[in-house]
Amino acid sequence: MTGREEDNMAITVERLKELLAFEEVSLTLADSSAENRDGYILERLRFRLNDGTEVRGFLTRPSEGFLTRGPAILYAHAHGARWDIGASELIDGRPALLDAPGPALARDGYVVLCIDMPTFGERAGVTEDAATKAALWHGKTLFGQMLSEQAAALAWLAGRPEVDPQRIGVTGLSMGATLAYFLSALDPRVKANAHLCCYADFATLVETGAHNLHGHYLTVPGLLKETSIGEIAGLVAPRPQLICVGWDDPLTPPDAVERAFAETEAAYLRAQALGALVFLPQADVGHRETAEMRRAVLAFFKGYL
């Protein structure tokens, strides 16, 4: 059981947006600078949201210019109780990653964008719990705000002159993973998504108490009454999806992962797209990226973007 009332009606994208209090927002580029690095170009970006909020971003791209428009990846940063990191994860990495993903992906031929999420990086002046409470009191959710901003970043990335808007993927680890598959479920502009270390049935996590390992940002009232993580990830079908988990990761215990995957797999089966769903579980691996995961992500995007 998933903790919700069982029926034959799967949740719709529009209903999921309502639960998240998802809103259409836009990012306007206010300032940028570029520098050549070792085998790639780094752009430091400063955006403004509709309400005037400044948002820091980083973009990495290949040193060689594209003769035609090429593939791009929206990278969603992690949490890890490191509110100071934010978007700089793209170029500096973090302990859970093998190395900084931005340079690696740029050298592999992708234009890659990452922006600070609310309460992270340069936006860490407001705490996560304060932002969550304020959002809920106004009938919104912090996670919905994050997803709204990720969708705006996706739109901006699609408008880059060197980017083919039909070849954009999304990836991330931990909180970034959750953002990746939720955004992919909500937005058909995502053509492929690969996520690491944060895919599990939430109702199962509640049963064991493991849900409390998640941050306050993920509080979405009524979510489990109407749907589940496996079903939400299933909304991505028939588009390609790579799921990477470690069996020793407290956020992805086997029982919770298997429950979620059964639902996601069923959605891909109904869409006659089972071959587009790739699952990489690893024994003796905790909440971290592995060399096998990195190879799988690079091969996945190469094959689908």
GILIN-V239202 format. One record per helix or strand of 3 or more residues. SS is the DSSP state (~ for helix, > for strand). FROM is the first residue (numbers start at 1). TO is the last residue. If there is no record, write none. Layout:
ss->SS from->FROM to->TO
ss->SS from->FROM to->TO
//
This chain:
ss->~ from->13 to->20
ss->> from->27 to->36
ss->> from->40 to->49
ss->> from->54 to->62
ss->> from->70 to->76
ss->~ from->86 to->92
ss->~ from->101 to->107
ss->> from->111 to->115
ss->~ from->121 to->123
ss->~ from->128 to->137
ss->~ from->142 to->158
ss->> from->163 to->173
ss->~ from->175 to->186
ss->> from->192 to->196
ss->~ from->202 to->208
ss->~ from->210 to->213
ss->~ from->216 to->218
ss->~ from->223 to->226
ss->~ from->229 to->234
ss->> from->240 to->246
ss->~ from->254 to->270
ss->~ from->274 to->276
ss->> from->277 to->282
ss->~ from->291 to->304
//
